[in-house]
């Protein structure tokens, strides 16, 4: 019975942590974005990052519609997707 009480208490504690957890929202303002699907730089844009994932890229002139935790002025900086070189040659 003692083990069941500890397990129940632990499960209640986990549930309380999950209920109170909120996404962290970071905004990069006035960043220049280099996309992979266009042959141009998207100047003066906003990147909204939710829990370490880019969720929105839009012109910085658009009204910001979300409450954010942190705003970083990124004037003069560029943002590109993570690049990876997956090419390799196997020697015999």
C-alpha positions in Angstrom: 0.0 0.0 0.0 2.9 2.3 0.8 4.2 1.8 -2.8 0.8 2.7 -4.2 0.7 6.0 -2.3 4.2 7.0 -3.6 3.2 6.2 -7.1 0.0 8.1 -6.9 1.8 11.1 -5.4 4.4 10.9 -8.2 1.7 10.8 -10.9 -0.1 13.8 -9.4 3.2 15.7 -9.4 3.9 14.9 -13.1 0.3 16.0 -14.0 0.9 19.4 -12.2 4.1 20.0 -14.0 2.6 19.3 -17.4 -0.4 21.6 -16.7 1.8 24.5 -15.7 4.3 24.0 -18.6 4.0 26.7 -21.3 5.7 27.1 -24.6 8.6 29.6 -24.7 8.1 32.1 -27.5 11.1 33.9 -28.9 10.9 36.5 -31.8 13.8 37.5 -34.1 12.8 41.0 -35.3 14.1 42.5 -38.5 16.1 39.5 -39.6 17.1 38.7 -43.2 15.9 35.2 -44.1 17.6 33.1 -46.7 15.0 30.5 -47.7 15.7 27.2 -49.5 12.8 27.6 -52.0 13.5 31.0 -53.5 16.4 32.7 -55.1 16.1 35.9 -53.0 16.7 37.1 -49.5 13.6 38.0 -47.5 14.7 41.3 -46.0 13.4 42.7 -42.8 11.3 39.8 -41.6 10.2 38.3 -38.3 10.8 34.8 -37.2 8.6 33.4 -34.4 10.3 30.5 -32.5 8.1 28.3 -30.3 10.0 25.8 -28.1 13.1 26.0 -30.3 11.2 25.4 -33.6 10.5 28.2 -36.1 6.8 28.3 -36.4 6.3 31.5 -38.4 8.2 33.7 -40.8 6.5 37.0 -41.8 7.4 40.6 -42.8 8.4 42.6 -39.7 5.9 45.2 -40.7 3.0 42.8 -39.8 1.4 43.4 -36.4 2.8 40.9 -33.8 -0.2 38.8 -32.8 1.3 36.6 -30.0 2.6 37.3 -26.5 6.3 36.6 -26.5 8.9 35.9 -23.8 11.8 37.5 -25.6 12.4 39.7 -28.6 15.8 39.9 -30.2 16.6 42.8 -32.6 18.3 41.0 -35.5 19.0 44.0 -37.8 22.0 43.2 -40.0 21.8 39.5 -39.2 20.8 36.6 -41.5 18.9 33.4 -40.7 19.3 30.3 -42.9 18.1 26.7 -42.4 20.4 24.2 -40.8 22.6 22.8 -43.5 24.1 19.3 -43.5 26.5 17.6 -45.9 25.2 14.1 -46.3 27.5 13.2 -49.2 30.3 10.9 -48.5 32.6 8.5 -50.4 33.4 5.1 -49.2 36.9 4.0 -49.9 37.5 0.4 -50.8 
